[in-house]
């Protein structure tokens, strides 16, 4: 693991900082089920369902920025010096008889402004028992924290689960705490909670494999060692990026900047740059987890960086 210039907080530190930031940040407008963005992509019918939002401090979002850049960009994100709100966009995908979630959000295991996926699915008339597949881009708590309910029940009882083999191997290593710094121990405990809860219905996948026909696993490591994105075939392929590119302003305009929650900052940087270069070159549509709702758009080259162009 490289020594990132970015600041990597413990989960306890992060929650205490963002609690203060959330009270100071400008909150994004509420989303209602009727507002959720729906579109068709090839053989896939997609609805972007909100899990709410989380608040991130400047130290996490902008570790490489100058104080002046931080102030300007945090304001553009609807925040202030303390923090800025970022959305959590979860694709609900119908493909044939399958109803698929890419990540399942925070549940009750992260900030109180997130964990709204289940209630929003209910508002859309989606029964949790009807979800057939849940695909984890990675096992951070805002992406996999809703796997089990507060009483220990699997929230989507009939779903089969998918995560990359590298992600499983990293978080479930029996010697994790001896090998990895304390800053990661709390995250490992959360990942183990979520992954072990569904291990009897979990498939470990590798880059290049398909979840269903036309839904391809793309290797984008660094944010976590086994982070993966998902590519959907269509007239113009769609990349569901997870946290490979965490913000549609910062990392498009400044692709050489680090992000404070990347486990391996330099590998994450290379993955992000390769992803944006490919998306711009091939004119791929993208869907970002923490981008301004609904998080769908394109990367256009602008000087040494990119501009996010909404679809």
C-alpha positions in Angstrom: 0.0 0.0 0.0 1.5 3.4 -1.0 1.8 6.3 1.4 -0.8 8.7 0.0 -0.5 12.4 0.4 -4.3 12.3 1.0 -5.6 12.2 4.6 -7.1 8.9 5.6 -9.3 9.2 8.6 -10.5 6.4 10.9 -14.2 5.7 10.7 -14.7 7.3 14.1 -12.8 10.4 13.2 -14.7 10.6 9.9 -18.1 10.4 11.5 -17.2 13.1 14.2 -15.9 15.5 11.6 -18.7 15.0 9.1 -21.4 15.4 11.9 -20.1 18.9 12.4 -19.7 19.5 8.6 -23.3 18.3 7.9 -24.7 20.9 10.3 -22.9 23.6 8.4 -23.2 22.5 4.8 -25.9 23.6 2.4 -28.1 20.5 2.0 -29.1 19.3 -1.4 -32.8 19.3 -2.3 -34.8 16.3 -1.2 -35.6 13.7 -3.9 -38.9 12.0 -4.1 -39.7 8.7 -5.8 -41.6 10.5 -8.6 -38.4 12.5 -9.3 -36.1 9.5 -9.8 -34.4 9.4 -13.2 -35.4 6.5 -15.4 -33.9 5.5 -18.7 -33.4 2.5 -21.0 -29.9 1.4 -22.0 -29.7 -1.5 -24.4 -31.3 -4.5 -22.7 -31.4 -2.7 -19.4 -34.1 -0.6 -17.8 -32.5 1.6 -15.2 -33.8 3.8 -12.4 -31.3 5.8 -10.4 -32.6 5.6 -6.8 -31.2 7.9 -4.1 -29.8 6.6 -0.9 -29.7 10.1 0.4 -26.4 12.0 0.8 -23.3 12.1 2.9 -21.2 15.0 3.9 -17.5 14.9 3.3 -14.9 17.3 4.8 -12.5 19.3 2.7 -9.6 17.2 4.0 -11.1 14.2 2.3 -12.4 15.8 -0.9 -9.5 18.1 -1.5 -6.2 17.1 0.2 -4.1 18.4 -2.7 -5.9 21.7 -3.2 -4.6 25.1 -1.9 -6.7 26.9 0.8 -8.0 29.2 -1.9 -8.9 26.3 -4.2 -10.6 24.5 -1.3 -12.8 27.5 -0.5 -13.9 28.0 -4.1 -14.6 24.3 -4.9 -16.4 23.6 -1.6 -18.7 26.5 -2.4 -19.4 25.1 -5.9 -20.3 21.8 -4.3 -22.9 23.5 -2.1 -20.8 23.4 1.1 -18.4 25.5 3.0 -15.1 25.3 4.7 -16.4 22.5 7.0 -17.9 20.1 4.4 -20.0 19.5 1.4 -22.9 17.2 0.7 -22.5 14.5 -2.0 -25.3 12.3 -3.3 -25.5 8.5 -3.2 -26.9 7.3 -6.5 -27.8 3.6 -6.8 -28.9 2.1 -10.1 -31.8 -0.3 -9.9 -31.5 -2.3 -13.1 -34.1 -4.6 -14.7 -32.7 -7.2 -17.1 -35.1 -9.9 -18.2 -36.3 -11.6 -15.0 -33.5 -10.0 -12.9 -33.9 -6.9 -10.7 -30.3 -5.8 -9.8 -28.9 -3.2 -7.5 -25.4 -1.9 -8.0 -24.4 -1.4 -4.3 -27.1 -1.2 -1.6 -26.1 2.0 0.3 -25.5 2.8 4.0 -28.4 1.3 5.8 -28.0 2.4 9.5 -24.2 2.0 9.4 -23.1 5.4 8.3 -24.4 9.0 8.4 -28.0 9.6 9.2 -28.6 11.5 6.0 -28.0 8.4 4.0 -29.5 4.9 4.2 -32.7 5.9 2.3 -32.6 3.3 -0.4 -35.0 0.9 1.2 -37.7 3.5 1.8 -37.3 4.9 -1.7 -37.6 1.5 -3.3 -40.8 1.0 -1.3 -42.1 4.3 -2.6 -41.4 2.9 -6.1 -43.4 -0.2 -5.3 -40.3 -2.4 -5.2 -40.5 -5.3 -2.7 -37.0 -6.1 -1.2 -37.9 -9.8 -1.8 -38.0 -9.1 -5.6 -34.3 -8.0 -5.8 -32.5 -10.9 -7.4 -28.9 -9.6 -7.5 -26.8 -7.1 -5.5 -23.4 -6.2 -7.0 -20.9 -4.5 -4.8 -18.4 -2.1 -6.4 -16.6 -2.3 -3.1 -17.3 -2.9 0.6 -17.1 0.5 2.2 -20.0 1.2 4.6 -21.8 3.7 2.3 -21.9 1.0 -0.4 -22.5 -2.2 1.4 -23.8 -1.1 4.9 -27.4 -2.0 4.2 -26.7 -5.6 3.6 -28.3 -6.6 7.0 -30.9 -4.8 9.1 -30.5 -3.7 12.7 -31.9 -7.0 13.8 -29.4 -9.0 11.8 -31.7 -10.1 8.9 -30.5 -9.9 5.3 -32.4 -7.0 3.8 -32.7 -8.5 0.3 -33.5 -12.1 1.3 -33.7 -13.6 -2.2 -30.8 -11.8 -3.8 -27.5 -13.3 -4.9 -24.5 -11.1 -4.2 -21.3 -10.3 -6.2 -18.0 -8.8 -5.2 -14.6 -9.0 -6.7 -12.3 -11.7 -5.5 -9.6 -9.1 -4.7 -12.0 -7.2 -2.5 -13.0 -10.3 -0.6 -9.4 -11.4 -0.1 -8.4 -8.0 1.2 -11.1 -7.4 3.7 -11.5 -10.9 5.0 -7.8 -11.7 5.5 -7.5 -13.4 8.9 -4.3 -11.4 9.5 -5.7 -8.1 8.4 -5.1 -6.2 11.6 -1.5 -7.4 11.9 -0.8 -6.4 8.2 -2.8 -3.2 7.9 -2.6 0.1 9.8 -5.2 0.8 12.5 -6.8 3.5 10.3 -8.4 0.6 8.3 -9.4 -1.7 11.1 -12.9 -0.2 11.5 -13.6 -0.4 7.8 -12.5 -4.0 7.7 -14.9 -4.9 10.5 -17.8 -3.3 8.6 -16.8 -5.1 5.4 -16.6 -8.4 7.2 -20.0 -7.8 8.8 -21.5 -7.3 5.3 -19.7 -9.9 3.3 -19.9 -12.7 5.9 -23.7 -12.1 6.2 -24.2 -13.2 2.6 -21.2 -15.6 2.1 -23.6 -18.5 1.4 -25.0 -16.6 -1.6 -21.9 -14.7 -2.7 -20.1 -15.1 -6.0 -16.5 -13.8 -6.3 -15.9 -12.3 -9.7 -12.8 -11.3 -11.7 -12.3 -8.5 -14.3 -13.8 -9.4 -17.7 -16.5 -11.6 -16.3 -20.2 -11.0 -16.7 -22.8 -10.7 -14.0 -25.6 -11.1 -16.6 -25.2 -10.9 -20.4 -24.0 -7.5 -21.3 -23.0 -6.5 -17.7 -19.2 -6.7 -17.5 -16.9 -6.4 -14.5 -14.2 -3.7 -15.1 -11.1 -3.5 -12.8 -10.7 -0.1 -11.2 -8.5 -0.8 -8.1 -7.1 1.7 -5.7 -10.0 3.2 -3.9 -10.0 -0.2 -2.4 -7.8 -3.0 -3.7 -10.7 -4.9 -5.3 -12.8 -1.9 -6.4 -14.6 -2.7 -9.6 -16.8 -0.7 -12.0 -19.6 -2.2 -14.1 -19.9 -1.7 -17.9 -23.3 -2.1 -19.5 -23.5 -2.9 -23.2 -25.7 -0.6 -25.4 -25.5 1.8 -28.3 -23.0 3.7 -26.3 -21.7 1.7 -23.4 -22.4 2.8 -19.9 -19.9 2.7 -17.1 -21.2 2.6 -13.5 -18.1 3.9 -11.8 -18.7 3.4 -8.1 -16.0 5.4 -6.3 -13.4 5.1 -9.0 -14.0 8.8 -9.7 -15.6 10.1 -6.6 -16.7 13.6 -7.6 -17.9 15.0 -11.0 -16.3 18.5 -10.4 -13.0 17.9 -8.5 -11.6 14.8 -10.3 -12.8 15.7 -13.8 -11.2 19.1 -13.6 -8.2 18.0 -11.6 -7.5 14.4 -12.6 -4.0 14.5 -10.9 -5.5 15.2 -7.5 -5.9 12.5 -4.8 -8.9 11.6 -2.7 -8.6 11.1 1.0 -10.4 7.7 1.3 -8.4 5.9 -1.4 -6.7 3.0 0.3 -3.9 3.0 -2.3 -3.7 6.6 -3.5 -1.4 6.2 -6.4 -3.2 3.1 -7.8 -6.5 4.9 -7.5 -5.1 7.9 -9.3 -4.0 5.7 -12.2 -7.4 3.9 -12.3 -9.2 7.3 -12.3 -7.1 8.7 -15.1 -7.4 5.6 -17.3 -11.2 5.6 -16.7 -11.6 9.3 -17.7 -9.3 8.9 -20.7 -11.2 5.9 -21.9 -14.6 7.5 -21.3 -13.6 10.7 -23.2 -11.9 8.8 -26.1 -14.8 6.4 -26.6 -17.6 8.8 -25.7 -18.9 6.5 -23.0 -21.8 7.4 -20.8 -21.0 7.2 -17.1 -23.0 7.0 -13.9 -21.2 8.1 -10.7 -22.2 7.1 -7.2 -21.4 10.4 -5.5 -22.0 12.7 -8.4 -24.8 15.3 -8.5 -28.1 13.4 -9.0 -28.7 11.5 -11.2 -25.0 11.3 -11.8 -25.2 10.5 -15.6 -23.0 12.2 -18.1 -19.9 12.2 -20.2 -16.2 13.3 -19.9 -15.1 15.9 -22.4 -11.4 16.9 -22.5 -10.7 20.5 -21.4 -7.1 21.4 -21.4 -5.2 19.2 -19.0 -8.5 17.9 -17.4 -12.1 17.1 -18.3 -15.5 18.6 -18.0 -18.5 16.6 -16.8 -21.3 17.0 -19.3 -24.7 15.9 -18.1 -26.5 13.4 -20.3 
